[in-house]
Amino acid sequence: MNHHEPIPSRMSRKRKKNSRSRHRSVILALLSLAITVLISAAIYLSIIINQVKDIDLSKIENLKQSSFIYDMDGNLITSVYGVENRIKVSLSEIPAHVKNAFIAVEDIRFYRHHGFDIKRLLGALIQNLKQGRYAEGGSTITQQVVRNAFLTQKKTIHRKLQEIYLAYKLENLYSKDQILQMYLNLIYFGKGTYGIEAASRLYFGKSAKDLTIAEAALLAGIPKSPSIYSPFNNLEESLKRKNLVIDLMVKYGYLSPQQGEKAKSEKLVFAQPSPRHYPHRFFMDMVLEEAANILGVSEEALLTQGYRIYTSLDRELQKYIEELYSKEDLFPKCPTSGIPCESAMVVLDVPSGEVRAIIGGREYLDGSTVIQKGLNRAIQMPKQPGSAIKPLVVYGPAIEYFGYTPVTFVLDAEVRFGDYKPSNFDGRYRGWITVREALADSVNIPAVRILKDIGIQNGISFAEKFGISFTQEDRYSLTIALGGFYKGVTPIQLARAYAALADSGRYKDYTTIRRIENSYGITIYQSKSLKKQVMSQEGAFILNDILRSAVKNGTASRLKDLNIPLAAKTGTVELPDTEEFTGIEGVKDAWVVAYNPQYVITVWMGYDNVDRQHYLPPDAVGGKYPAELAKAVFKYIYRDEKAPDFKKPPGIIEVKLDAKALKEKREALLASPLTPPDYTITEYFIPGTAPTQQSDYWTPLQPPSDFKITLNEAGLPVISFKPQDTFAVYNIYRLEEGRSNPLLIHQIKTGTLDPVGWIDAFVDRGKKYTYFVVPTHPELEIEGQLLQGTPTPLLSIVVPSSNEQSENTDTTGIAPRQSRKRAVYLKLPD
């Protein structure tokens, strides 16, 4: 035994055993993790592949690539870039250099892979990692075919794996030439054109079989991004990409260097794009934009997938409104230039938020193709809303949160808030008026006072719940009470906000689309009306009811003739207070929002840019021309059907108020059982805000107290008493000896409860007279007679004879008999 070598101990052997055990545990854990990952990956792949495994790839041969748009009744409105923009062509008709151009730039190993290219996928992955984003997809021609035909354009791993799976299946069903033919007939080239044949005719005015190498290279460069590489959009970028395609054709042996240089130097002659017109363009533009957002695709891609888009358009109503907008006499002209104003209109369906009709201007300008949009003033041009904003910024929050009621009194009088001095449109001041009167008549100063009271931020926060947006400049300005916004609102924003009021305080966004189907008729999107309660039902009902007064007897009274339940708010914006408009009377913008529980109609009139040649005449207020347009549309809508009424929520308190107390005393008092119908008004309140005190005006009268008959120093009867009702008329009756009927000799109405006394100067000396007083209501009639209260007791007194008068008695109070008033007799009660 070598004594220099250590003898392994039992402890060291145990350590080695534990170390080996730990290694085995780590290996087992890693193996378990790997198995878990593999199983999870397998499950994930199984799920996403199951989603597309039943797709019938054979349908790609007859895939309809036009998109179709339908109205609310399911009737076809139009095919968006239909068959005339998609001309199928067989591969045999396409020259080799055209095919080669696409293969060179899109998929050089097309004839060698089985649907997907591992090398290309890895290259795309490296580029994406370098750029830190999904920049390249590495899709082959086959992958592009299945993606364009069956999948979305969203860049996700989920879609990419489905794309690879379907591409592999397609390769097993069709030959490479068949797939290339599909691709060349399917691919999108911009300007609403897809397929090589239609693209060739659009850009060069010739068939694909006649394309030169340079023309083929330019077309091959477009599909990567039609909006960037179309020569009609960006000629410089289009030519750069054409040269890139030619260089690739040389690189891969499809062209010699000499052929490549010759093709690069070729001068291209483009065809003039032919315009194509679509119906109801303002609405169509909105549909395509919304559909592209819903599906997560570009609008250009939307047109190549054969979607069926079912919209909310009431086509007959849209046609009617377009006819209205063609009548120049419905639109006021600038007094100095005679130029008719512009206008926009929105008709929203209240329960769903769907756009039933829309007009963005009196003419549709620009946009010969569906991608080139015209200016839509209904959604793209904010304007100051004037008084149309008052219910949302001022009266809504005041009623909802600060205890204001329709009969809260606000002072309409000259006032200044720092540097801001608001004024009324008519220049008048009305004194104390109710909230109902102030809003229905659109009186400005009360609105500013209320906003000052409740706080600007509270007004803004409330309006924001209704989809109204504000700038930073708006947040500290009382002018927003009158619509003095820094930027403004659009007609569709106002329509959407008032739709929430009409729908019992429930807000929802507007939409033009009900559902979308793919080319197989499968519904891939269904609209859902998601609502949010932004105002109590009770508060919304009260605000709506006040705005019904604007129709009955306020600024929107032109709508009254329709004789349908309708609420409305007008808005009129004055010309800017600048040197340019010194001495000019006119209007900048005019609005009306009219609505019921079924529809909201918003109308704006004005000019895109206001100057001395472009402004509305002084009488072009919101309650005139805009209201007439809204009136015509509502009349058309309800020509054959009954309009719905606003429904009172269960929580609303309905009371009868005394109109006289409201008007004369500025008090909200309950009507009494005896209040005449003409002096009773119905009013609504949120719980906790309703009045509880009853009016004491229309009530049975109390007899006066402290009734006395005395003689003054002249020996004349003095009738005195203390009134018990301030409003009562006190009739003084006298009963003379020898007469059976009492005589009404005097009436007293003090208006106070102070004691009164009256001298009866029409008496004869030495006679006995009996007096009593009857309280009488000045207005309340029962069966045609003024209501009388209980008479006082009868009191008698003897007028002293002349020889009984004191020497100091003044007798000048006795009037000669011929000057007495005509007697009125009253039958004494039994």
Buried (B, 14 or more C-beta within 10 A) or exposed (E): EEEEEEEEEEEEEEEEEEEEEEEEEEEEEEEEEEEEEEEEEEEEEEEBBEEBEEBEBEEBEEBBBBBBBBBBEEEEBBBBBBEEBBBBBEBEEBBEBBBBBBBBBBBBEBEEBEBBBEEBBEEBEEBBEEEEEBEBBBBBBBBBBBBBBBBBBEBEEBBBBBBBBBBBBBBEEBEBEBBBBBBBBBBBBBBBBBBBBBBBBBBBEBBBBEBBBBBBBBBBBBBEBBBBBBBBBBEEBBBEBBBBBBBBBBEEEBBEEEBBEBBBEBEBEBEEBEEBEBBBBBBBBBBBBBBBEBBEBBBBBBBBBBBBBBBBBBBEBBEBBBEBBEEEEBBBBBBBEEEBBBBBBBBBBBBBBBBBBBBBBBEBEEBBBBBBBBBBBBBBBBBBBBBBBBBBBBBBBBBBBEEBBBBBBBBBEEBEEEEEEBBBBEEEBBEEBBBBBBBBBBBBBBBBBBBBEBEBEBBBBBBBBBBBBBEEEBEEBBBBBBBBBBEBBBBBBBBBBBBBBBBBBBBBEBBBBBBBBBBEEEEBBEBEBEBEBBBBBBBBBBBBBBBBBBBEEBBBBBBBEBEBBBBBBBBBBBBEEEEEBEEEEBBBBBBBBBBBBBBBBBBBBBBEEBEBEBBBBBEBBBBBBBBBBBBBBBEBBBEEEEBBEBEBBEEBBEBBBBBBBBEEEEBBBBBBEBBEEEBBBEBBBBEEBBBEEBBEBBBBBEBBEEBBBEBBEBBBBBBBBEBBBEBBBBBBBBBBEEEEEBBBBBEBBBEEEEBBEBBBBBBEBEEEBBBBBBBBBEBBEEEEEEBBBEBBEBBEBBBBEEEEBEEEBEEEBBEEEEEEEEBEEBEBEE
